[in-house]
Amino acid sequence: MMIKRNNPKPRLADSVEYAGLVYLSGQVPTDLTGDITAQTQEVLAKIDALLAASNSDKTRILSAQVWIKNMERDFAAFNSVWEAWMPAESSPARAAVEANMARDQVLVEVMVTAAQA
């Protein structure tokens, strides 16, 4: 089976396709001025676009890893945006942890693995 790397750069590819699965790199917001709600909405929109480009969508997500800068302050707001975005019948296996981010202004990062259609 062939491995397809989408938009590879020196450190990472946007996504990698293999054996009917698509692995997205961790997605962070581009606009770092927003609160957790705005940043989460942007990250999920990026995930939608990357999955669509790989013949998949959010209903085919198998697992998600979520990193949140401040769980106490932002976890409930993150979940509110996530739950509005993800149909309950399509919920993936998911883990969420508090983490230091590569840049101080980043409040959330999400990485998913999904099945292709």
The 8 nearest C-alpha neighbors of each residue, nearest first, counted from 0:
[[1, 18, 2, 17, 3, 19, 16, 20],
 [0, 2, 3, 17, 18, 16, 4, 19],
 [1, 3, 17, 16, 4, 0, 15, 18],
 [4, 2, 16, 15, 5, 1, 17, 14],
 [5, 3, 15, 7, 12, 14, 16, 6],
 [6, 4, 14, 7, 13, 12, 15, 3],
 [5, 7, 12, 13, 4, 8, 14, 11],
 [8, 6, 12, 5, 11, 4, 13, 9],
 [7, 9, 11, 10, 12, 6, 13, 5],
 [8, 10, 11, 7, 12, 6, 13, 4],
 [11, 9, 8, 12, 7, 13, 24, 6],
 [12, 10, 8, 7, 9, 13, 24, 14],
 [11, 13, 7, 14, 6, 8, 5, 4],
 [14, 12, 24, 6, 5, 23, 7, 11],
 [15, 13, 23, 12, 5, 22, 24, 4],
 [14, 16, 4, 22, 21, 3, 5, 23],
 [17, 15, 21, 3, 20, 2, 22, 4],
 [16, 18, 2, 20, 19, 21, 3, 15],
 [17, 19, 20, 0, 16, 1, 2, 21],
 [20, 18, 115, 17, 114, 21, 16, 116],
 [21, 19, 114, 17, 115, 18, 113, 16],
 [20, 22, 16, 113, 15, 112, 114, 23],
 [21, 23, 112, 15, 14, 111, 16, 20],
 [24, 22, 14, 111, 110, 13, 112, 25],
 [23, 25, 13, 110, 14, 26, 22, 12],
 [24, 26, 110, 109, 108, 23, 27, 111],
 [27, 25, 109, 108, 42, 110, 24, 28],
 [26, 28, 108, 42, 107, 29, 25, 105],
 [29, 27, 42, 38, 30, 41, 31, 26],
 [28, 30, 31, 27, 41, 38, 42, 105],
 [31, 29, 28, 32, 33, 38, 41, 37],
 [30, 32, 104, 33, 29, 105, 28, 38],
 [33, 31, 30, 34, 104, 38, 37, 105],
 [34, 32, 37, 31, 38, 35, 30, 36],
 [33, 35, 37, 36, 38, 32, 106, 31],
 [34, 36, 38, 37, 39, 106, 73, 77],
 [37, 35, 39, 34, 38, 40, 76, 77],
 [38, 36, 40, 33, 34, 39, 35, 41],
 [37, 39, 35, 41, 28, 40, 36, 33],
 [38, 40, 42, 36, 41, 37, 35, 43],
 [39, 41, 37, 43, 38, 42, 36, 44],
 [42, 40, 44, 38, 39, 43, 28, 37],
 [43, 41, 39, 45, 28, 44, 40, 27],
 [42, 44, 46, 40, 45, 41, 39, 47],
 [45, 43, 47, 41, 46, 42, 40, 48],
 [46, 44, 42, 48, 43, 47, 49, 41],
 [45, 47, 43, 49, 44, 48, 50, 42],
 [46, 48, 44, 50, 45, 49, 51, 43],
 [49, 47, 51, 45, 46, 50, 52, 44],
 [50, 48, 52, 46, 51, 47, 45, 53],
 [49, 51, 55, 53, 56, 47, 52, 48],
 [52, 50, 48, 54, 55, 53, 49, 56],
 [53, 51, 49, 50, 54, 48, 55, 47],
 [52, 54, 50, 51, 55, 49, 21, 115],
 [55, 53, 51, 115, 52, 116, 50, 56],
 [54, 56, 115, 50, 51, 116, 53, 59],
 [57, 55, 50, 58, 59, 51, 47, 60],
 [56, 58, 59, 60, 47, 85, 55, 50],
 [57, 59, 89, 56, 60, 86, 85, 90],
 [58, 60, 57, 113, 114, 56, 61, 55],
 [61, 59, 113, 57, 58, 62, 91, 112],
 [60, 62, 91, 113, 112, 59, 92, 114],
 [63, 61, 92, 91, 112, 93, 111, 60],
 [64, 62, 111, 93, 110, 92, 65, 94],
 [63, 65, 94, 110, 109, 93, 95, 111],
 [64, 66, 95, 109, 108, 94, 96, 63],
 [65, 67, 108, 96, 107, 97, 95, 98],
 [68, 66, 107, 97, 69, 106, 98, 70],
 [67, 69, 106, 98, 97, 99, 107, 70],
 [70, 68, 72, 67, 71, 73, 97, 106],
 [71, 69, 74, 73, 72, 97, 67, 68],
 [72, 70, 69, 73, 74, 75, 97, 68],
 [71, 73, 70, 69, 74, 75, 76, 68],
 [72, 74, 70, 76, 75, 69, 71, 77],
 [73, 75, 70, 77, 76, 78, 71, 72],
 [74, 76, 78, 77, 73, 79, 72, 70],
 [77, 75, 79, 73, 78, 74, 36, 80],
 [76, 78, 74, 80, 79, 75, 73, 81],
 [79, 77, 81, 75, 76, 80, 82, 74],
 [78, 80, 76, 82, 77, 81, 75, 83],
 [79, 81, 83, 77, 78, 82, 84, 76],
 [82, 80, 78, 84, 83, 79, 85, 77],
 [83, 81, 85, 79, 84, 80, 78, 86],
 [82, 84, 80, 81, 85, 79, 86, 78],
 [85, 83, 81, 82, 80, 86, 43, 57],
 [86, 84, 82, 83, 81, 87, 90, 89],
 [85, 87, 89, 88, 84, 90, 82, 58],
 [88, 86, 90, 89, 85, 82, 83, 91],
 [87, 89, 86, 90, 58, 85, 91, 59],
 [90, 88, 58, 86, 87, 91, 85, 59],
 [89, 91, 87, 88, 85, 86, 92, 58],
 [92, 90, 61, 62, 60, 93, 89, 63],
 [91, 93, 62, 61, 63, 90, 94, 60],
 [94, 92, 63, 62, 64, 91, 95, 65],
 [93, 95, 64, 65, 63, 96, 92, 62],
 [96, 94, 65, 66, 64, 93, 97, 67],
 [97, 95, 66, 67, 98, 65, 94, 70],
 [96, 98, 67, 68, 70, 66, 69, 95],
 [99, 97, 68, 66, 67, 100, 96, 69],
 [98, 100, 68, 101, 97, 103, 67, 102],
 [99, 101, 102, 98, 103, 105, 68, 106],
 [100, 102, 103, 99, 105, 104, 98, 27],
 [103, 101, 100, 104, 105, 99, 106, 31],
 [102, 104, 105, 100, 101, 106, 99, 68],
 [103, 105, 102, 31, 106, 32, 100, 101],
 [106, 104, 103, 102, 107, 31, 100, 27],
 [105, 107, 68, 67, 35, 104, 38, 108],
 [108, 106, 67, 66, 105, 68, 27, 39],
 [107, 109, 27, 66, 26, 65, 25, 67],
 [108, 110, 65, 25, 26, 64, 66, 111],
 [111, 109, 25, 64, 63, 24, 23, 26],
 [112, 110, 63, 23, 62, 22, 64, 113],
 [111, 113, 22, 62, 21, 61, 60, 23],
 [114, 112, 60, 61, 21, 59, 20, 115],
 [115, 113, 20, 59, 19, 21, 60, 55],
 [114, 116, 55, 19, 20, 54, 113, 21],
 [115, 55, 54, 114, 19, 59, 56, 53]]
